[in-house]
Amino acid sequence: MKSKLVVLTTGCLVWLMSSCLGDDTYSYEYEPARNCQISAFTLAHSSISELSGVKFTIDQLSGLIFNTDSLPYGTVLSNAVCTVTYANSSTVSSIQVIQKASGDTIDWNGTDSLNFSQPVRFIVWAYDKSVSKTYDAQVNIHQIKPDTMEWSLYATGLTQQTMKEQTVIPYTSRTGEESYLLFGEPAGTDLPYRLYSAPINNMSKWTEQSVTGLPAGQVLVSQIKEYEGILYAPSTTGTLYRSDNGQEWFAVPDAPHVTGLIGGINEGEHQSSALATIIQDNGTFRFSAMNKEMEWAVGDEVPTGFPLTGFGHENYYSMYHEYLMVVGGRTADNQLTNTTWATLDGRTWALLTAENAHYFDRMEGVMIKEYDGKMYMVGGIDAAGNVSKAIYETVDRGVTWTKVNALIILPDIYRGRGFGSIIVDKDQYLTIIGGKISYRGNVMQEIWRGRINRLSFGSE
């Protein structure tokens, strides 16, 4: 019985083989779409080394091939070596290419370079020419200069009342709510202070809030600072005020005679945070710092060349420590400065610029902000009352300053100013709020903002 089964099975196999070999009309089944499918796509160029590492996405449904990360501005791809891989190379008979840039239609041999300065169409034919699949390959290249800063007037008419002094502070409440707070002193005599708030994602919409506890005509509005989630305001009488929300203010108990607030110093890996101030101690100006437990420590006597008012300030991190910097301003003997000072504890300050250096004019009301890995200084008012719209940068934390080139400068329609607020918003815009065209002038109700183009790549 076993031998009969073997003979029957062998006979069936022989019959099947002879039937297939003897049938000239036989063709195997295949999936048409897959047999014309490009599964991988790369480009290379002898003088553009980074091109070979660019990843291309293949959208099989829409027939699109593209790179999600755009190539640098100015990249020229009039010819590039293209390599394609097919899902099943044995079922592809030919590929036709239409180059939009040149208008050429060619039967592509898979090795000739192609012009990708404009989209290229690939038409992949199956082995029997019965079906084809079309792909449009687009090489994305940034169309704007990456290091240019584009400036624009973002908003006007921020407050309903004209202000003679103003400051804007990015503020995070103890509940974690983020907003911008605008404190203003209305133009006039002994008018109550005003507070406006704006959401973190819309600086053009300001809502007025009530303010209590600040004596009219006594608060140095431009020196209101945030430290450890609390707002502090100095006054002309030496009293220091604090607020948890910007609306209700109270005198700080047991504080020294504070003549000015410089700014907060962040807590670091090797240091505690501090609020840097200037106090008057028996007729002498001295540096002093308050910690978050509201304990005070008196420091050095303020040097003759250190500014008491009108300075720009900014925090920065360097060599495992947190620092606070001040630039420009007016000294106790009423002289303008063009120097940079820094501290890591608020009690001892170091002069960073050389005494005979003259990187920029002596000015007050300059605006300082760290942006794109550099420190930028914008505007200011000099001793003759001339307002500036120049921008300076420092890459060594204020030791030296250089006037920026044409890629960053403010537009012609921007009026020079000093005493504005400057911040970097969540979308990486360098934003200038307010400012004055003279020391005794009123605040301009404008918001200007600019962003270096490459900081927007991939964010929108």
Helices and strands as residue ranges (DSSP letters): H 2-21, H 32-35, E 38-44, G 49-53, E 57-59, E 64-66, E 81-86, G 89-91, E 92-99, E 104-108, E 120-126, E 132-138, E 149-156, E 163-172, E 178-186, E 194-199, E 207-209, G 221-223, E 225-227, E 230-233, E 241-243, E 250-251, E 258-265, E 274-281, E 284-290, E 296-301, E 307-309, E 312-318, E 321-327, E 330-331, E 340-343, E 350-351, E 363-364, E 367-371, E 374-382, E 387-394, E 402-403, E 418-424, E 430-436, E 446-452, G 453-456
